[in-house]
Amino acid sequence: TLSQTNKINLIFFELIDLACVSNRDNSFWLYSITTQSLIKTDKTGKVTNRFKNIAQLVQKDINPTQLIEHENQVYLFDPSKGLFVFDLYGNYVKRIQIEKAENIKFYRNKVFFRVENGIFSYDLISFDRKIELESEEEFDDFTIKKWSVIIISNNSILQIVD
């Protein structure tokens, strides 16, 4: 069963568009598209780091749709500009160019992303990019598990085992 462990009042922040929990220290990452700010709070909501004007730092006006912490990195994903990588202190590291992707998922040392009816991967260690799966049918979402890919479409769930 799920039970609430904490509640942070966001009224003290600017408009927050994205949020994720930090697996490392139970803190939170917040992102405001309006102010282009990446904010880290502790579990009580106290700001521990604030990085303003990310757009100026990365020299692009970004509109991320996902904020994810994975393996000691923080990722802001903008479908039209790619994946922006930050360290756990919020320092900008690099941009991974991913074209026309709709959403991303992480599994181990890879980022998986959907482009139209295909699922591609980008290895965060070797920087190799490859197609993992091409579907003949349109699908809405996907998930990556240890030995399989799960495709979710309008009226079905399909599991593809490796």
N, C-alpha and C positions, 0 to 999 in steps of 0.2 A: 504494500500500500504506500501511497505517496502522502507525505505530510509536509506542511510548510515549515521551513526552518528559519527563514529570515525574510524581511521585507524592507526594501529601501525606497524611501520617498524621493522620486525624481523631480519633484517641484523645485528643488534647490539647484538643479542643473538647467542648462539650455535645453532646447528641444532634442531629445534623444531618439535616434532612428534605429539603431542597432545595439544589441547587447549580447554578451556571452559570459559564461562563468570561466574562471581560470581553474583548471584542474590542479594546478601546482599549489596554490595557497588559498583557495576558496574566495578569491577576490573576484571583481567583475571588470570587464572591459566594456566601455560604452563608446558609441560614435555618434556625432552630430553632423549631419550633412550640411546644415545651415552654417555652422561655424567651422566646419572641416576640422573638428577636434577629436582626438583619440584620448580617452580618459580612463585611467585605472583607479578603482576604488578598493578599499579593503572591504571585508564582509559586512561592516556596519554602514558603508556608504561614504566614509571619509575619503576624499581624493588623495591618492598617494602620488600620482603622476598625471600631468595634463600636457598634451602636445597639441598646440594650436596651429591652425593654418597648414594642415597636412598637404593641401593642394599646392601651396607655394613650395613646400619642401620637395614634393615629387614632381613638380612642374607640370601638373595636370589637374584639371578640375574633375574630381572623382565623385561618382554616385554609387557607392557600394550597396550591394543587396545582401551580403553576408559578412559576418564578423566571426572569426573562428580562432581559438587558440589550439594549437596542435604541436606536440613535441618541442616545446620551448620556443615557439614562434607564434606571432599573432598575424593573422591574415585578414586583409580587407579585400573582398572580391567585387570588382566592378565588371559586369558582363561586357562592356564595350572597351575597357582599358586594361583588363587583366587582373592579376593577383598581386597585391602589394604586401610585402613581407616586412614585419617589424620584429625586433627582439623583445624579450620579456620586460624590458625597461621602456619600450615604446619608441626606440630608435629605428629609423628607417634603414632597412638592409638592402632591398632590391625589389624589382618588379619582374614578375614572370609573365611573359606575354602569352595570353591564352585568347585566341580569337573566337568570337561569336558563341562563347559558352553560355549556358543558361543557369547552371548551378554547379557547385563543386562539393566533393566529398573527400575525406582523407581516410586512408587506410595504410597503416605502417608508414613506409617512407615514400608513399606516392599520393599525389592528388589526382582524383578522377573527376572528369568533367564531361558534361553532355553537350554535344553540338548536333542539332537536329535529331536524327535517329541513331546516332552513334555515341558510344562511351569511349572516351580517350583517357590515357593516363600520362602523367608527367612524373618522372622519378626525381625526387628532391635531392638525391645523392649523385646519380650519374647524369642527370639532366636529359635522359632519353624520353622521347615522346612517341607514343604509339597508340593505335586503335585497339581497344580491348574487345569491343562488341559492336556489331552493326545490326540493327533491327530492321526488319521489313515493315513493321507496323510502328505507328506513332506511339509514344508513351509519355506519361506525365512526369514521372520521377524514377529514381533508382537508388539502390542502396548496395554497398559493397560489404560482403562478409568474408570470412576466412577462405572458404572454398567456393563461393558462389556470388553471383550478381542477381539481385532481385529487381525486376522491372515492374513498375506500377503503372497501369494504364487506366483509362476511364472505367472499364468494367472487368478488369482481371489483374491478378498478380502472377507473374511468371518468374520461376527460379531457374537460373541457368548455372549448372554445376560445372566446375573446371575439371 
